[in-house]
Amino acid sequence: MARNARYSEIDFARFEPPAQAFEQNAARKLAPKPASSPQQPPMRLVERKKKTVAEARREMQAGGRQALKILSIAVFLLSLFAVLLYGRLRADELSREVDAAAVLLQEAQDENTRLNMKLDADFSLERVEAYARDVLGMTKAEGYQIEHIDLSGEDAVVVSGDKSVSPQEEPSVVDRVLAYLKSK
């Protein structure tokens, strides 16, 4: 009763169709009127069968198991969501680091290009010649100053005392070992 006390001042009758509206509806006029039974069976209160202690315990245990299942599924789903969220955050963080490294790499490549261009400009043939001529006082070699060496001859080794040894006259390994043993 206390639940309905809030609405006791409100008149809900205006939301109900008037009694004569049933009669005025064309579809109702064609259809036969519902037969109202003169005697309705009396209403009776049905009481629930009281549960035994064992049945109540089983229901409580089943309810507890059901709550535990729901709770474990919720924890699993929340942990799965947390792992997915962490993975996305970590991937985002790594992509930001990659972007920052790419920017640094581009800056380093630009600096390398600039320094290589400066190096090429500083060590150009014209600048080297100008430095050698102006600062060091060097001049270009004339034809008579150039001396050619002929290396097409036979190889020879000059030993102290003006002795020369040709490759054919080299002592064999056995001779060298014997010479070494004699010297001791």
Backbone as CSV, one residue per row, in Angstrom:
resi,resn,N_x,N_y,N_z,CA_x,CA_y,CA_z,C_x,C_y,C_z
1,MET,0.816,-1.203,0.000,0.000,0.000,0.000,0.851,1.255,0.000
2,ALA,1.968,1.179,0.658,2.826,2.355,0.743,3.385,2.689,-0.639
3,ARG,3.560,1.666,-1.483,4.079,1.912,-2.819,3.085,2.693,-3.652
4,ASN,1.821,2.428,-3.492,0.784,3.090,-4.269,0.358,4.422,-3.667
5,ALA,0.810,4.716,-2.493,0.408,5.960,-1.844,0.949,7.167,-2.606
6,ARG,2.073,7.009,-3.270,2.647,8.130,-4.026,1.722,8.551,-5.161
7,TYR,1.054,7.583,-5.738,0.247,7.861,-6.913,-1.238,7.994,-6.601
8,SER,-1.552,8.087,-5.332,-2.973,8.143,-4.978,-3.621,9.449,-5.436
9,GLU,-2.857,10.527,-5.556,-3.443,11.801,-5.975,-3.636,11.884,-7.484
10,ILE,-2.979,11.016,-8.257,-3.033,11.103,-9.706,-4.229,10.315,-10.211
11,ASP,-4.949,10.936,-11.133,-6.128,10.307,-11.700,-5.731,9.660,-13.020
12,PHE,-5.692,8.341,-13.040,-5.329,7.620,-14.245,-6.542,7.311,-15.113
13,ALA,-7.681,7.720,-14.735,-8.905,7.414,-15.473,-8.895,8.076,-16.844
14,ARG,-8.203,9.177,-16.998,-8.205,9.853,-18.286,-7.451,9.057,-19.351
15,PHE,-6.598,8.093,-18.934,-5.862,7.265,-19.890,-6.657,6.044,-20.324
16,GLU,-7.798,5.809,-19.714,-8.612,4.652,-20.069,-9.667,5.098,-21.077
17,PRO,-9.997,4.213,-22.025,-11.021,4.611,-23.008,-12.392,4.660,-22.322
18,PRO,-13.232,5.523,-22.762,-14.568,5.575,-22.164,-15.344,4.293,-22.449
19,ALA,-16.256,3.974,-21.614,-17.025,2.728,-21.740,-17.803,2.706,-23.039
20,GLN,-18.293,3.832,-23.485,-19.085,3.841,-24.701,-18.233,3.741,-25.960
21,ALA,-16.885,3.936,-25.845,-15.999,3.818,-27.005,-16.004,2.393,-27.526
22,PHE,-16.194,1.444,-26.651,-16.270,0.047,-27.065,-17.458,-0.146,-27.994
23,GLU,-18.514,0.519,-27.683,-19.742,0.374,-28.461,-19.634,1.120,-29.788
24,GLN,-18.906,2.237,-29.841,-18.868,3.080,-31.032,-17.878,2.581,-32.079
25,ASN,-16.985,1.699,-31.732,-15.980,1.197,-32.652,-16.685,0.337,-33.692
26,ALA,-16.445,0.615,-35.003,-17.115,-0.100,-36.087,-16.727,-1.562,-36.104
27,ALA,-15.501,-1.873,-35.789,-15.051,-3.262,-35.790,-15.748,-4.029,-34.682
28,ARG,-16.020,-3.380,-33.607,-16.680,-4.052,-32.489,-18.154,-4.302,-32.805
29,LYS,-18.729,-3.418,-33.585,-20.153,-3.598,-33.897,-20.362,-4.844,-34.739
30,LEU,-19.384,-5.142,-35.636,-19.524,-6.313,-36.489,-19.247,-7.593,-35.718
31,ALA,-18.302,-7.517,-34.832,-17.938,-8.702,-34.070,-18.941,-8.896,-32.956
32,PRO,-19.166,-10.136,-32.632,-20.105,-10.363,-31.515,-19.503,-9.864,-30.215
33,LYS,-20.322,-9.411,-29.368,-19.878,-8.896,-28.074,-19.354,-10.038,-27.233
34,PRO,-18.314,-9.755,-26.513,-17.782,-10.828,-25.668,-18.818,-11.223,-24.624
35,ALA,-18.898,-12.508,-24.507,-19.873,-13.013,-23.538,-19.268,-12.893,-22.164
36,SER,-19.967,-12.248,-21.353,-19.481,-12.125,-19.980,-20.117,-13.234,-19.178
37,SER,-19.274,-13.952,-18.520,-19.806,-15.067,-17.738,-20.461,-14.489,-16.494
38,PRO,-21.617,-14.954,-16.230,-22.314,-14.408,-15.073,-21.617,-14.753,-13.782
39,GLN,-20.982,-15.867,-13.751,-20.319,-16.229,-12.514,-18.856,-16.521,-12.812
40,GLN,-18.032,-15.757,-12.251,-16.603,-16.014,-12.377,-16.183,-16.867,-11.208
41,PRO,-15.230,-17.751,-11.469,-14.810,-18.590,-10.351,-14.183,-17.727,-9.266
42,PRO,-14.395,-18.088,-8.068,-13.842,-17.269,-6.992,-12.307,-17.345,-7.010
43,MET,-11.701,-16.245,-6.695,-10.240,-16.169,-6.670,-9.756,-16.683,-5.339
44,ARG,-8.654,-17.399,-5.395,-8.123,-17.914,-4.148,-6.634,-17.629,-4.108
45,LEU,-6.112,-17.543,-2.991,-4.713,-17.252,-2.762,-3.942,-18.562,-2.770
46,VAL,-2.907,-18.614,-3.612,-2.095,-19.818,-3.699,-0.842,-19.562,-2.886
47,GLU,-0.585,-20.407,-1.976,0.606,-20.259,-1.146,1.688,-21.180,-1.660
48,ARG,2.893,-20.683,-1.556,4.037,-21.482,-1.976,4.325,-22.570,-0.983
49,LYS,4.814,-23.666,-1.540,5.178,-24.770,-0.672,6.459,-24.378,0.049
50,LYS,6.502,-24.596,1.318,7.675,-24.239,2.099,8.805,-25.206,1.782
51,LYS,10.009,-24.640,1.680,11.182,-25.437,1.336,11.809,-26.005,2.592
52,THR,12.426,-27.137,2.370,13.150,-27.722,3.493,14.506,-27.054,3.585
53,VAL,15.223,-27.301,4.651,16.539,-26.695,4.866,17.513,-27.174,3.802
54,ALA,17.442,-28.453,3.443,18.346,-29.007,2.432,18.097,-28.357,1.078
55,GLU,16.810,-28.157,0.724,16.497,-27.504,-0.544,16.983,-26.061,-0.553
56,ALA,16.803,-25.373,0.546,17.255,-23.988,0.644,18.775,-23.913,0.510
57,ARG,19.502,-24.857,1.145,20.971,-24.881,1.027,21.394,-25.140,-0.417
58,ARG,20.733,-26.098,-1.061,21.076,-26.401,-2.448,20.849,-25.184,-3.339
59,GLU,19.728,-24.503,-3.117,19.465,-23.294,-3.903,20.503,-22.222,-3.630
60,MET,20.903,-22.060,-2.379,21.916,-21.060,-2.044,23.261,-21.430,-2.669
61,GLN,23.609,-22.717,-2.618,24.865,-23.152,-3.215,24.831,-22.967,-4.734
62,ALA,23.706,-23.290,-5.343,23.574,-23.112,-6.793,23.660,-21.628,-7.146
63,GLY,23.013,-20.799,-6.327,23.096,-19.354,-6.554,24.520,-18.852,-6.368
64,GLY,25.228,-19.371,-5.381,26.622,-18.984,-5.152,27.518,-19.415,-6.302
65,ARG,27.291,-20.657,-6.792,28.072,-21.118,-7.942,27.789,-20.260,-9.172
66,GLN,26.529,-19.932,-9.348,26.165,-19.087,-10.491,26.807,-17.710,-10.362
67,ALA,26.792,-17.148,-9.171,27.421,-15.841,-8.959,28.921,-15.936,-9.177
68,LEU,29.544,-17.043,-8.730,30.982,-17.239,-8.919,31.317,-17.363,-10.404
69,LYS,30.470,-18.073,-11.160,30.690,-18.184,-12.598,30.618,-16.814,-13.261
70,ILE,29.603,-16.074,-12.914,29.427,-14.738,-13.506,30.596,-13.839,-13.136
71,LEU,31.006,-13.896,-11.868,32.129,-13.080,-11.418,33.422,-13.473,-12.124
72,SER,33.676,-14.772,-12.276,34.908,-15.213,-12.939,34.898,-14.824,-14.416
73,ILE,33.758,-14.934,-15.077,33.664,-14.506,-16.477,33.890,-13.005,-16.581
74,ALA,33.324,-12.243,-15.669,33.513,-10.788,-15.687,34.978,-10.431,-15.461
75,VAL,35.638,-11.114,-14.517,37.059,-10.851,-14.263,37.881,-11.212,-15.494
76,PHE,37.565,-12.353,-16.116,38.285,-12.762,-17.323,38.112,-11.730,-18.433
77,LEU,36.883,-11.290,-18.655,36.638,-10.301,-19.709,37.323,-8.980,-19.402
78,LEU,37.295,-8.557,-18.143,37.972,-7.320,-17.780,39.485,-7.438,-17.953
79,SER,40.044,-8.590,-17.577,41.491,-8.763,-17.755,41.839,-8.816,-19.238
80,LEU,40.999,-9.455,-20.053,41.222,-9.483,-21.495,41.171,-8.069,-22.065
81,PHE,40.215,-7.297,-21.615,40.112,-5.903,-22.053,41.341,-5.114,-21.630
82,ALA,41.814,-5.347,-20.403,43.000,-4.636,-19.917,44.229,-5.011,-20.737
83,VAL,44.363,-6.290,-21.086,45.510,-6.714,-21.902,45.435,-6.081,-23.282
84,LEU,44.259,-6.067,-23.885,44.106,-5.428,-25.190,44.425,-3.938,-25.114
85,LEU,43.944,-3.301,-24.083,44.196,-1.871,-23.911,45.680,-1.617,-23.721
86,TYR,46.337,-2.442,-22.902,47.774,-2.290,-22.689,48.541,-2.517,-23.996
87,GLY,48.123,-3.514,-24.764,48.783,-3.775,-26.046,48.654,-2.596,-26.997
88,ARG,47.480,-2.039,-27.047,47.284,-0.869,-27.924,48.106,0.324,-27.449
89,LEU,48.139,0.545,-26.128,48.930,1.648,-25.594,50.408,1.447,-25.881
90,ARG,50.890,0.222,-25.708,52.312,-0.073,-25.950,52.638,0.093,-27.431
91,ALA,51.746,-0.370,-28.305,51.963,-0.215,-29.744,51.982,1.263,-30.125
92,ASP,51.111,2.039,-29.520,51.083,3.472,-29.781,52.373,4.133,-29.303
93,GLU,52.829,3.730,-28.128,54.070,4.283,-27.583,55.259,3.929,-28.477
94,LEU,55.302,2.694,-28.940,56.396,2.272,-29.815,56.344,2.982,-31.163
95,SER,55.158,3.194,-31.677,55.058,3.912,-32.953,55.506,5.359,-32.793
96,ARG,55.237,5.955,-31.641,55.742,7.312,-31.391,57.263,7.322,-31.315
97,GLU,57.845,6.301,-30.670,59.300,6.213,-30.597,59.899,6.017,-31.985
98,VAL,59.248,5.200,-32.811,59.734,4.983,-34.173,59.660,6.281,-34.969
99,ASP,58.575,7.020,-34.808,58.441,8.301,-35.510,59.524,9.277,-35.073
100,ALA,59.795,9.323,-33.760,60.841,10.225,-33.261,62.210,9.801,-33.791
101,ALA,62.462,8.496,-33.825,63.739,8.008,-34.355,63.849,8.305,-35.850
102,ALA,62.744,8.214,-36.567,62.760,8.521,-38.000,63.084,9.993,-38.228
103,VAL,62.543,10.842,-37.380,62.842,12.276,-37.498,64.326,12.516,-37.229
104,LEU,64.868,11.881,-36.180,66.292,12.031,-35.874,67.157,11.481,-37.007
105,LEU,66.751,10.357,-37.582,67.495,9.782,-38.700,67.494,10.730,-39.885
106,GLN,66.351,11.309,-40.189,66.268,12.248,-41.311,67.155,13.456,-41.067
107,GLU,67.160,13.965,-39.826,68.028,15.101,-39.505,69.492,14.721,-39.661
108,ALA,69.852,13.508,-39.215,71.241,13.058,-39.334,71.627,12.877,-40.804
109,GLN,70.719,12.369,-41.618,71.011,12.215,-43.042,71.180,13.572,-43.716
110,ASP,70.349,14.512,-43.338,70.487,15.867,-43.888,71.827,16.475,-43.496
111,GLU,72.219,16.306,-42.230,73.509,16.826,-41.751,74.662,16.139,-42.477
112,ASN,74.546,14.832,-42.700,75.580,14.083,-43.424,75.716,14.599,-44.856
113,THR,74.599,14.826,-45.506,74.633,15.357,-46.870,75.287,16.726,-46.896
114,ARG,74.937,17.565,-45.925,75.514,18.914,-45.868,77.017,18.841,-45.651
115,LEU,77.456,17.984,-44.737,78.883,17.867,-44.454,79.650,17.263,-45.636
116,ASN,79.051,16.301,-46.324,79.699,15.743,-47.511,79.843,16.777,-48.609
117,MET,78.829,17.608,-48.770,78.926,18.674,-49.769,80.014,19.665,-49.381
118,LYS,80.109,19.983,-48.098,81.153,20.905,-47.641,82.529,20.280,-47.836
119,LEU,82.647,18.976,-47.528,83.912,18.262,-47.708,84.310,18.248,-49.176
120,ASP,83.369,17.972,-50.055,83.658,17.980,-51.487,84.093,19.364,-51.945
121,ALA,83.442,20.384,-51.402,83.805,21.750,-51.784,85.183,22.117,-51.233
122,ASP,85.499,21.682,-50.006,86.790,22.028,-49.404,87.950,21.284,-50.066
123,PHE,87.735,20.082,-50.524,88.811,19.288,-51.103,88.683,19.143,-52.612
124,SER,88.186,20.142,-53.259,88.131,20.098,-54.717,89.545,20.257,-55.262
125,LEU,89.779,19.798,-56.462,91.108,19.826,-57.069,91.619,21.259,-57.204
126,GLU,90.744,22.175,-57.529,91.161,23.573,-57.679,91.641,24.150,-56.349
127,ARG,90.928,23.835,-55.262,91.325,24.380,-53.953,92.632,23.762,-53.472
128,VAL,92.824,22.457,-53.739,94.071,21.804,-53.338,95.238,22.406,-54.109
129,GLU,95.043,22.606,-55.408,96.106,23.216,-56.207,96.406,24.631,-55.739
130,ALA,95.341,25.396,-55.432,95.548,26.774,-54.973,96.283,26.778,-53.638
131,TYR,95.961,25.866,-52.715,96.633,25.798,-51.422,98.099,25.406,-51.603
132,ALA,98.353,24.412,-52.460,99.733,23.976,-52.691,100.555,25.088,-53.333
133,ARG,99.982,25.832,-54.253,100.694,26.896,-54.946,100.883,28.106,-54.045
134,ASP,99.793,28.543,-53.373,99.850,29.801,-52.623,100.486,29.629,-51.245
135,VAL,100.096,28.630,-50.497,100.557,28.488,-49.117,101.877,27.714,-49.044
136,LEU,101.966,26.610,-49.755,103.149,25.763,-49.667,104.226,26.136,-50.683
137,GLY,103.914,26.977,-51.658,104.892,27.421,-52.654,105.273,26.330,-53.640
138,MET,104.422,25.388,-53.883,104.708,24.292,-54.802,104.333,24.703,-56.217
139,THR,104.983,24.030,-57.198,104.662,24.253,-58.608,104.423,22.898,-59.245
140,LYS,103.859,22.917,-60.434,103.619,21.677,-61.149,104.945,21.143,-61.664
141,ALA,105.073,19.813,-61.679,106.323,19.186,-62.144,106.445,19.327,-63.653
142,GLU,107.667,19.586,-64.093,107.952,19.674,-65.521,108.330,18.289,-66.017
143,GLY,108.362,18.097,-67.304,108.660,16.807,-67.899,110.061,16.310,-67.559
144,TYR,111.038,17.235,-67.480,112.414,16.819,-67.207,112.605,16.420,-65.742
145,GLN,111.655,16.777,-64.868,111.768,16.455,-63.451,111.200,15.067,-63.124
146,ILE,110.562,14.457,-64.064,109.911,13.173,-63.823,110.891,12.063,-64.140
147,GLU,111.105,11.144,-63.235,112.011,10.027,-63.421,111.185,8.746,-63.392
148,HIS,111.377,7.893,-64.393,110.644,6.647,-64.499,111.500,5.507,-63.995
149,ILE,110.930,4.543,-63.296,111.636,3.386,-62.763,111.144,2.164,-63.518
150,ASP,112.077,1.344,-63.974,111.729,0.135,-64.712,111.710,-1.024,-63.731
151,LEU,110.573,-1.640,-63.544,110.418,-2.773,-62.628,110.201,-4.078,-63.372
152,SER,110.536,-4.096,-64.660,110.279,-5.299,-65.438,111.405,-6.317,-65.325
153,GLY,112.486,-6.003,-64.617,113.623,-6.907,-64.485,113.341,-8.028,-63.504
154,GLU,114.380,-8.889,-63.326,114.275,-10.036,-62.447,114.381,-9.587,-60.995
155,ASP,113.635,-10.302,-60.097,113.693,-9.961,-58.682,115.005,-10.431,-58.098
156,ALA,115.591,-9.621,-57.229,116.836,-9.994,-56.563,116.839,-9.386,-55.187
157,VAL,117.555,-10.042,-54.282,117.675,-9.562,-52.912,119.123,-9.174,-52.698
158,VAL,119.373,-8.013,-52.146,120.735,-7.562,-51.885,120.981,-7.733,-50.406
159,VAL,122.054,-8.427,-50.102,122.395,-8.698,-48.724,123.584,-7.818,-48.375
160,SER,123.795,-7.580,-47.087,124.920,-6.735,-46.691,126.217,-7.329,-47.202
161,GLY,127.146,-6.449,-47.536,128.416,-6.890,-48.101,128.322,-7.004,-49.597
162,ASP,127.374,-6.371,-50.183,127.167,-6.348,-51.622,127.003,-7.731,-52.230
163,LYS,126.473,-8.667,-51.490,126.179,-9.979,-52.041,124.754,-9.933,-52.563
164,SER,124.496,-10.560,-53.638,123.138,-10.610,-54.142,122.696,-12.058,-54.212
165,VAL,121.491,-12.287,-53.896,120.932,-13.629,-53.902,119.758,-13.618,-54.853
166,SER,119.760,-14.511,-55.781,118.625,-14.610,-56.688,117.660,-15.639,-56.126
167,PRO,116.421,-15.637,-56.555,115.447,-16.566,-56.007,115.828,-18.020,-56.228
168,GLN,116.577,-18.338,-57.272,116.957,-19.716,-57.507,118.037,-20.171,-56.519
169,GLU,118.819,-19.257,-56.011,119.926,-19.607,-55.142,119.522,-19.609,-53.670
170,GLU,118.274,-19.429,-53.342,117.855,-19.425,-51.949,118.054,-20.807,-51.368
171,PRO,118.550,-20.872,-50.106,118.753,-22.180,-49.497,117.405,-22.826,-49.192
172,SER,117.365,-24.130,-49.243,116.146,-24.853,-48.948,115.885,-24.833,-47.448
173,VAL,114.764,-25.312,-47.057,114.374,-25.325,-45.651,115.330,-26.220,-44.871
174,VAL,115.725,-27.314,-45.466,116.632,-28.244,-44.790,117.987,-27.577,-44.558
175,ASP,118.458,-26.862,-45.583,119.742,-26.167,-45.437,119.665,-25.111,-44.341
176,ARG,118.568,-24.417,-44.257,118.423,-23.377,-43.228,118.403,-23.999,-41.832
177,VAL,117.728,-25.135,-41.688,117.671,-25.797,-40.386,119.063,-26.267,-39.994
178,LEU,119.795,-26.846,-40.931,121.165,-27.310,-40.643,122.066,-26.139,-40.286
179,ALA,121.922,-25.022,-40.976,122.721,-23.835,-40.676,122.390,-23.316,-39.286
180,TYR,121.168,-23.391,-38.926,120.753,-22.925,-37.600,121.335,-23.825,-36.525
181,LEU,121.304,-25.119,-36.725,121.836,-26.047,-35.740,123.364,-25.919,-35.590
182,LYS,124.058,-25.624,-36.706,125.513,-25.438,-36.668,125.896,-24.186,-35.902
183,SER,125.029,-23.171,-35.992,125.353,-21.910,-35.324,125.222,-22.030,-33.811
184,LYS,124.604,-22.995,-33.319,124.438,-23.146,-31.878,125.502,-23.985,-31.382
